[in-house]
């Protein structure tokens, strides 16, 4: 944000900065996460992120890119309002505005959000082009606005581009971990360049919740959990899973593997949409720099799938 004094000079400098940033962006080619189909020209100083699909800056600023099927655009836009996102802590300055996207369309919300004791300037854009929908989230710590100014972010958003996605095998190869034993599950898609969804059944999208499924997801960045608090963290993570209600822990186990603490919970709950009973298993591997969470779900009458989900969890190794 420009200082309030010398407003005309401030606006002029901002305009010049925006023009310069946009010119540099147009001269460069969009960068894409490995095997990803949504990319952009990142602001100066931002480099490809190692722990997620997107870009990061030494100041703590980040651009997170999540990809979804093209048909997800309509439902996302319907919920793309300041009121809907306020529940997540995001305070938008105004309603969603059109965002120009080469060969596609998009909308963007601008505002701020507080997290972990810090205040961030934030942009959330939903875009569609080709065969994909992208959700692009930019966060810049208020203290770093001079290093990643608004004008540079706006210029980067104007360069969002699409390409043909890599194969699922390519996307899995780009994950920061490998899965050694699928145990009868089938990989469906990767999410945000670091999460993996697997299922046991013919449907890729199981809106009725009748197929057992697994989600593997590491923490974003450094998110170490203090020693001795792993169990409390695991229970809180399971209780916060909004897709299942009335969660009751039925079993708990703590082990060590390769210098990491591995905490496993078994639980039962209810699918709020169908009212059906659901069985769950959650394994979290706690390393000094972060954690890796593997969540398995199955209809209660297919609880045998949980043992196979735990085989998958035991086979996951960091790259």
C-alpha positions in Angstrom: 0.0 0.0 0.0 1.3 3.4 -0.9 1.8 6.0 1.8 -1.1 8.5 2.3 1.2 11.5 1.9 2.0 12.7 -1.6 -1.0 10.7 -2.9 -0.6 11.9 -6.5 3.1 10.8 -6.6 2.2 7.6 -4.9 -0.4 6.8 -7.5 2.0 7.7 -10.3 4.7 5.4 -8.8 2.2 2.6 -8.4 1.1 3.0 -12.0 4.7 2.9 -13.2 5.4 -0.1 -11.0 2.4 -1.9 -12.4 3.3 -1.1 -16.0 6.9 -2.3 -15.4 5.8 -5.5 -13.7 3.2 -6.2 -16.4 5.8 -5.6 -19.2 8.2 -8.0 -17.5 5.4 -10.5 -17.1 4.4 -10.4 -20.7 8.0 -10.8 -21.8 8.4 -14.0 -19.7 6.7 -17.4 -20.1 4.4 -18.8 -17.5 6.0 -21.3 -15.1 4.1 -24.4 -14.1 4.3 -26.7 -11.1 5.7 -30.2 -12.1 3.1 -32.0 -14.2 0.6 -29.2 -13.5 -1.8 -27.5 -16.0 -2.2 -24.1 -14.4 0.7 -21.7 -14.1 1.7 -18.1 -14.2 4.7 -15.7 -14.3 5.6 -15.3 -10.6 6.6 -12.0 -9.0 10.3 -11.2 -8.9 12.0 -13.1 -6.1 9.5 -16.0 -6.1 10.7 -19.5 -6.8 9.0 -22.8 -7.3 7.8 -24.2 -4.0 9.2 -27.5 -2.8 6.3 -28.5 -0.4 3.3 -27.6 -2.6 2.2 -26.6 -6.1 3.0 -23.0 -6.5 5.7 -20.5 -5.6 7.3 -19.1 -2.5 9.4 -16.1 -1.4 11.9 -15.9 1.4 9.7 -13.3 3.1 7.0 -15.9 3.7 4.8 -14.8 0.7 3.4 -17.7 -1.3 1.2 -18.6 -4.3 -0.7 -21.8 -4.0 -2.2 -23.4 -7.1 -4.9 -26.0 -6.8 -6.3 -27.7 -9.9 -9.8 -29.2 -10.4 -11.8 -30.5 -13.3 -13.3 -27.8 -15.6 -16.8 -28.5 -14.4 -15.8 -27.4 -10.9 -15.7 -23.7 -12.1 -19.5 -23.1 -12.0 -20.0 -24.4 -8.4 -16.9 -22.5 -7.2 -18.0 -19.2 -8.7 -21.5 -19.6 -7.0 -19.8 -19.7 -3.6 -17.1 -17.2 -4.5 -18.5 -14.4 -2.3 -17.1 -12.4 0.6 -19.8 -13.8 2.8 -19.0 -17.4 2.0 -15.2 -17.0 2.5 -15.6 -15.0 5.7 -16.0 -18.3 7.5 -12.4 -19.2 6.6 -11.1 -16.0 8.1 -10.7 -14.2 4.8 -12.0 -10.6 4.8 -12.6 -9.5 1.3 -12.5 -5.7 0.5 -15.1 -6.1 -2.2 -17.1 -8.5 -4.3 -15.4 -10.8 -6.7 -14.1 -9.0 -9.8 -13.6 -10.3 -13.4 -10.1 -11.5 -14.0 -8.8 -11.6 -17.6 -7.3 -15.1 -18.4 -5.9 -15.9 -21.8 -8.1 -18.5 -23.4 -10.4 -18.7 -20.4 -12.2 -16.7 -17.7 -11.8 -15.9 -14.0 -12.7 -14.0 -11.0 -10.6 -12.6 -8.1 -11.3 -11.5 -4.5 -8.8 -9.2 -2.8 -8.5 -8.7 1.0 -6.6 -9.7 4.1 -6.4 -12.6 6.6 -4.8 -13.2 9.9 -3.1 -16.6 10.6 -0.6 -17.8 13.2 -0.3 -14.4 14.7 0.5 -12.7 11.4 -1.6 -10.4 9.1 -1.5 -11.2 5.3 -2.6 -9.4 2.2 -4.5 -12.0 0.2 -5.8 -12.7 -3.2 -8.0 -15.6 -4.2 -8.7 -16.3 -7.9 -10.8 -19.0 -9.5 -10.0 -19.5 -13.2 -11.0 -21.8 -16.0 -9.3 -22.6 -19.3 -8.9 -25.6 -21.5 -9.9 -28.7 -19.5 -9.1 -27.4 -16.0 -10.2 -25.1 -13.2 -7.6 -23.5 -11.0 -7.8 -21.9 -7.6 -4.9 -19.5 -7.1 -4.3 -18.2 -3.6 -1.7 -15.5 -3.0 -0.6 -14.5 0.6 1.9 -11.8 1.4 2.8 -10.9 5.0 2.0 -7.3 5.7 5.7 -6.9 6.8 6.8 -8.1 3.3 4.6 -5.9 1.1 7.7 -3.9 0.1 9.3 -7.1 -1.2 6.2 -8.5 -2.9 4.2 -5.4 -3.7 0.5 -5.4 -4.8 1.4 -4.3 -8.3 3.7 -7.4 -8.7 0.9 -9.7 -7.5 -1.7 -8.1 -9.8 0.7 -8.4 -12.8 1.4 -12.1 -12.0 -2.4 -12.9 -11.8 -2.8 -11.3 -15.2 -0.4 -14.0 -16.7 -2.3 -17.1 -15.5 -2.1 -19.7 -18.3 -3.1 -23.2 -19.0 -1.4 -26.2 -20.7 -2.2 -29.9 -21.1 -1.7 -31.6 -17.8 0.9 -34.3 -17.2 -0.3 -37.9 -16.8 -1.3 -39.1 -13.4 1.9 -41.1 -13.2 3.9 -37.9 -13.9 1.9 -36.1 -11.2 2.6 -38.8 -8.7 6.3 -38.9 -9.6 6.4 -35.1 -8.7 5.0 -35.7 -5.2 7.4 -35.2 -2.3 6.8 -38.8 -1.2 6.2 -42.2 -2.8 3.6 -45.0 -2.1 5.1 -48.5 -2.2 1.9 -50.5 -1.6 -1.4 -49.5 -3.1 -3.1 -52.5 -1.3 -5.9 -52.7 -3.9 -6.6 -49.0 -4.0 -6.5 -47.0 -7.2 -4.9 -43.5 -7.5 -7.5 -41.0 -8.8 -5.8 -37.5 -8.7 -3.2 -35.3 -7.1 -4.2 -32.1 -5.3 -2.1 -28.9 -4.9 1.0 -30.8 -6.1 1.4 -32.6 -2.7 -1.7 -34.5 -1.8 -2.9 -37.8 -3.4 -6.4 -39.3 -3.4 -7.0 -43.0 -3.9 -10.2 -45.1 -4.1 -11.4 -48.7 -4.2 -14.1 -48.7 -6.9 -14.9 -47.7 -10.4 -15.9 -44.1 -9.8 -13.4 -41.2 -9.8 -16.0 -38.9 -8.1 -17.9 -40.9 -5.4 -20.5 -38.3 -4.3 -22.5 -41.0 -2.5 -19.6 -42.1 -0.4 -19.9 -45.8 -1.1 -16.3 -46.5 -2.1 -13.4 -46.7 0.4 -10.9 -43.9 -0.1 -7.6 -42.6 1.1 -6.1 -39.1 1.2 -2.4 -38.6 1.6 -1.3 -35.1 2.5 1.9 -33.6 4.0 2.0 -30.4 6.0 2.6 -27.2 4.0 6.1 -25.8 4.8 7.6 -26.3 8.2 4.9 -27.3 10.6 6.7 -29.2 13.4 4.6 -30.5 16.3 6.2 -30.3 19.7 7.4 -33.7 21.2 4.7 -35.2 23.4 1.8 -33.4 21.7 1.5 -35.8 18.8 -1.6 -37.6 20.2 -3.5 -34.4 21.0 -2.6 -33.0 17.5 -3.8 -36.2 15.9 -7.1 -36.2 17.8 -7.8 -32.6 17.0 -7.0 -33.2 13.3 -9.4 -36.1 13.1 -12.2 -34.2 15.0 -11.8 -31.2 12.6 -12.5 -33.4 9.5 -15.8 -31.8 8.4 -16.9 -34.5 6.0 -17.7 -36.8 9.0 -19.6 -35.9 12.2 -20.0 -37.6 15.6 -16.4 -39.0 15.4 -15.6 -41.5 18.2 -12.0 -42.8 18.6 -12.0 -46.6 19.0 -8.3 -47.4 18.9 -5.0 -45.6 19.3 -1.4 -46.7 18.6 2.0 -44.9 18.8 5.2 -46.3 17.3 8.5 -45.0 16.0 9.9 -45.5 12.5 13.1 -44.2 10.9 13.4 -41.5 13.6 9.9 -40.3 13.3 6.9 -40.7 15.6 4.0 -42.5 13.9 0.6 -42.0 15.5 -2.5 -44.1 14.4 -6.1 -43.7 15.3 -9.1 -45.9 14.5 -12.5 -44.2 14.7 -16.2 -44.4 13.8 -18.5 -41.6 12.6 -21.5 -40.6 10.5 -21.6 -39.3 6.9 -23.7 -36.1 7.4 -25.1 -36.3 3.8 -26.4 -39.8 3.8 -26.5 -40.6 7.6 -24.6 -43.8 7.0 -22.1 -45.1 9.5 -18.4 -44.6 8.5 -15.2 -46.2 9.7 -12.0 -44.2 9.7 -8.3 -44.7 10.1 -5.7 -41.9 10.4 -2.0 -42.3 10.4 0.3 -39.3 11.0 4.0 -39.5 10.6 5.7 -36.7 12.7 9.1 -35.6 11.5 11.3 -32.8 12.9 10.3 -30.5 10.0 6.6 -31.4 9.6 4.2 -34.2 9.3 2.5 -36.5 6.8 -1.1 -37.4 7.3 -2.9 -40.5 5.7 -6.6 -40.6 6.2 -8.7 -43.7 5.2 -12.5 -43.8 5.1 -14.9 -46.6 4.3 -18.6 -47.4 4.8 -19.0 -49.3 8.1 -20.0 -52.5 6.2 -16.6 -52.3 4.4 -14.4 -51.7 7.4 -12.0 -54.4 6.2 -10.7 -51.8 3.8 -9.1 -49.9 6.8 -6.5 -52.6 7.2 -5.5 -52.1 3.6 -5.5 -48.4 4.0 -3.0 -48.8 6.9 -0.8 -50.9 4.6 -0.8 -48.0 2.2 0.2 -45.7 5.1 3.0 -47.9 6.2 4.4 -47.9 2.7 4.6 -44.1 2.3 8.2 -42.8 2.2 9.5 -39.3 1.9 11.6 -38.5 -1.1 
